């Protein structure tokens, strides 16, 4: 079982992945860098 908080964060990761892969929007490289370097706690 995973918490609702983690479930919500995982859904956010999937949405972010879809934006990156399918190029739905302009990509801000600063946001991408932050996600890849600072927001990895959910994988611990």
C-alpha positions as CSV (number, residue, x, y, z in Angstrom):
1,X,0.0,0.0,0.0
2,X,1.1,3.5,-0.7
3,X,-0.1,6.7,1.0
4,X,-2.5,9.1,-0.7
5,X,0.3,11.7,-0.6
6,X,2.7,9.4,-2.5
7,X,0.0,8.3,-4.9
8,X,-0.7,12.0,-5.8
9,X,3.0,12.6,-6.3
10,X,3.3,9.6,-8.6
11,X,0.4,10.8,-10.7
12,X,2.2,14.2,-10.9
13,X,5.3,12.4,-12.1
14,X,3.4,10.6,-14.8
15,X,1.8,13.8,-16.0
16,X,5.2,15.5,-16.1
17,X,6.6,12.5,-18.1
18,X,3.8,12.8,-20.6
19,X,4.6,16.5,-21.1
20,X,8.3,15.7,-21.6
21,X,7.7,12.8,-24.0
22,X,4.9,14.2,-26.0
23,X,6.0,17.8,-26.0
24,X,2.6,19.2,-25.1
25,X,4.0,22.4,-23.8
26,X,7.1,24.5,-23.9
27,X,9.6,22.8,-21.7
28,X,11.3,25.0,-19.0
29,X,14.8,23.4,-18.5
30,X,15.0,24.9,-15.0
31,X,12.0,23.0,-13.9
32,X,13.2,19.8,-15.5
33,X,16.6,20.2,-13.8
34,X,15.0,20.9,-10.4
35,X,12.8,17.8,-10.7
36,X,15.7,15.6,-11.6
37,X,18.1,16.9,-9.0
38,X,16.0,18.0,-6.0
39,X,12.7,16.1,-5.9
40,X,13.8,12.5,-5.7
41,X,12.8,11.7,-2.1
42,X,9.8,9.7,-3.2
43,X,12.2,7.1,-4.6
44,X,14.0,6.4,-1.3
